[in-house]
Amino acid sequence: MSAQFSFYDPRRWWTDLIGVWQDTRLIVVVAQIAAIYAAILIPFKAGIPIIPGFVELRPANAIPIVASLLFGPAAAWGAGIGNIIGDCFGTLGPASVFGFLGNFFFGYLPYLMWGNLGCLSSGQSPMVKSWRQGLEYGLVCVVASGVCAGIIGWGVELLGLLPFIVLAPAIFFNNIVMGLILGPPLLGFLYPRVKRWQLLYEDIRPSFLTGENMGHSLETFSSENDSLFPFDAHAPSPLLVCREFSFSYSSQTTPALREISFSIAPGEFVMLLGRSGSGKSTLCYACNGLIPQMIPGLVSGEIEVCGEDTQALPVWKRANRVGLVFQDFETQLIGTTVGAELRHPLEYQEASLTFHDMNRRITHALSSVSLEVGLDRDPMRMSGGQRQRLVMASVLVQNPKLLILDDPSSDLDPGCRTQLRQALRQLRAEGMSMLLTEQDYEALPLANRVIVLDEGQLVWEGTPELLLRNPKMMRQRGIQPLALTECFEEHGCDPLPLTVEEAVVCAKKMNLMIEPSADVLDDTVRLGKQRPSLEGKSNPVIQIDGAWFQYEETPVIHDLNCVIYQGEFLALLGANGSGKSTLARLVNGLLVPTQGRIFIHNCDTRTTSTNELAKRVGLVFQNPDHQIFADTVWEEVAFGAKNLGCSAEEIVVRVRESLHAVGLPVEQSGGLDPFSLRKGERQRIAVASILAMRPTVLIFDEPTTGLDARETDWMMTMIRELNQQGHTIVMITHSMRLVAEYAQRCLLMDGGKFVADGSPRDIFHDAALVRAASLEIPLISQFSQRWGHTLLTVTEVKSSLKPQV
């Protein structure tokens, strides 16, 4: 946080202060500081005046100093504007001009002074943890307080309102007292967190203020192999060109991308695959300029779109060239209605659009993603899949040349995925270039080309067909192979089948047929020790009696009746919006039925306290970031047990048990920031925080969303082990593969009602019923049904493929 003053120094006051208004992130910081400062100032206008009408006892006066040491010149603007807002509630007048200036410097001088006091500087971060830091902080506080008091006192005297000798000491006294008492603890709390989240001014400072290029130099990474697929300079007019691009996040030492080179031609559809952490999302962010303009780090190489370097223009000016849908799409929603969400980007086009043109674009975008909702609908009242498609539509209304989608099907049911594929097919037919990352491979046949990343390097490039017929390579790179190809992998079938028809032809060619044994059909092969027992049927844990629920006037749950027994592993299936997540929240007491009753271990959820229900039912949200909030993993896992009133000794035991159960390190958990971990690890933290409350029922809402093949297997193995330990599992999922492999029983929902209840084999046997609920049975089940049997897993098919007699 130190500033070095010289003629060439980029921190000259005019570039620092003007630069704040040229960066969206800093403008947001200014607004937040102003709002917080004013919110604390205003109550004291009528509180404890020192000189009525001029100065009051202001605990808020610690804010400018603390904010200055964290956010630099943004704090100056925030303090000045916040003081003006405060004056609007009782003391606004000509003197407010000097109030603005005084608070402006009050919020600017600490940033300029820290680290620049010569021998009096501590040479350490702006906290008060040592006597040298305390001395430096005290000097900064005194000088900033004195300058603020001097400016305001001089201005007010100039206006003939109050003598300098009366007002200035009062302001100085208030500033210095509040700054010295409240500032150190605030800094001690805020600085480590702001630094960890990379929100310090030095982290988010615009690159044009640093005197350096947007892309910092990055030493060439050593690699055993040169780039496998260098860019072909003779290719005809590519839309996107990536040349030897490397990137390393400022918080990490290991590069996220290493010398990536590829191109995308106009109208080409490229799929980007790889395990979690391979660099897929990083490459997406780099293609539209978010990296390094908004996400700092070390860069080498270049990426051009439409012949322009992605670092040449601000990100917002590239929106009509490159459209990006985040994997965490919720962060892109800003409108309170569907119409507001879609109109917002159109209102900021460089060339203004007519009302008719806006409506035409909105209608076309909604149609492209098959989203049929009213423009006055609240996005927060829509299902996760619907919200994701809304974000896609908000990108498409800007008519980008290149559309980038980061794992777009993660929250969609199979029916909606089919609609997404239709939308992608239509966009490709219209000539749009697309770059799409996926953990699944359902959209692979639409792609012209596939690029595989692993450990930040481009390791494979080719056609989708070549990839899918190479299951060994897919497993090596952390990609889940196609189940049908795995079934025939050991039979020497060449080429390996990709479709049900190809698999039937392959079986006939090799004189094979499906003939399952009794052990396969009674689930011995599939479930083993997990097979449901008759004993559990006498011990119901969840009983739903005629439950209804509605949001305002819209019913979403209709007269549900069922019993779930101790030790069951139940899959709750249905399309987006069918009522699955609402039912989960009814079961754990977050919602209460508008009619009917739900019992958990004979406790009525309508009359049982939330704490009591938490001891019985734990809900793991679809997005772990909606559940995690603590600063460390240990605190997060311990939170629920603390709320239940457990003793300190009991909390330690429960946290250790829970972390061990999900495979997270106990020793490092006390200093580990949960938000610094990957999504799969955050999912495990969310599970551990629920396990610490020791519920008998665990509800998982889409537990594998966004996880790669290895993380999915790990998560499902953990859930199965929890079930074997006696927990009743209710899993909401769109993955029919997971249902087929792990579930004992299925409840199928459609339109807020139960339409089927049975084992996965029974449910999948009625393919028409499943399709009517916007789901699709697995390809291997469709394949085995050609011989009159419904098999569920690769293991079952392999054991049932036998020579025809």
Summary of the structure (lengths in Angstrom):
residues: 805
radius of gyration: 30.4
end to end distance: 80.1
largest distance: 110.4
contacts: 2724
relative contact order: 0.07
helix: 48%
strand: 17%
